[in-house]
Amino acid sequence: MKPSARLVNTSRGPIVDESALVDALRERHIAGAAVDVFEIEPLPQNHALRHLDNVIATPHIGYVSRDLYQIFYRDTVSNISDWLRRNHR
């Protein structure tokens, strides 16, 4: 990656070598990184990615939205209700 590049990983933590990423960020080989997936989740408090000024690190909840939660909860209640109807007559 060129020095002006920014790495974004919001999919799979283990596809990025975290120690190599930390080194590249510390040495400014790349401009920055935005990550919400990590080798260890939740990211430990003392992890270097939490303390670098060229990193945006968020918890692995990029999928969270009001609409998605409404679907999840509606479908969950519906599935439980369906199961109860079939199995507890």
C-alpha positions, 0 to 999 in steps of 0.5 A: 500500500502507498503511504497515502492509503487507508486500510478499512476492514469491516468484515473479517479480523483475521484477514489482516495481520494485526501486528504488521498493521500496527507496525505500518501505522506506527511507522507511517507506511500507510496513512491510517486504518478504520477497523471494526473487526479484530483478532480478539474481540472485544479489543483489549484495553491495552491494544495498540490499535486503541492508542494510535492517532491514525486509527478509527476503531469501532466495536464490531456492530457495523450492521446495527441500524434501527430498521435491522433491529426491528426486523431481527426482533419482529422475526424473533418474536414471530419464530417463537410464536410459531414454535409455541403454536406448533409445539404447545397445543 
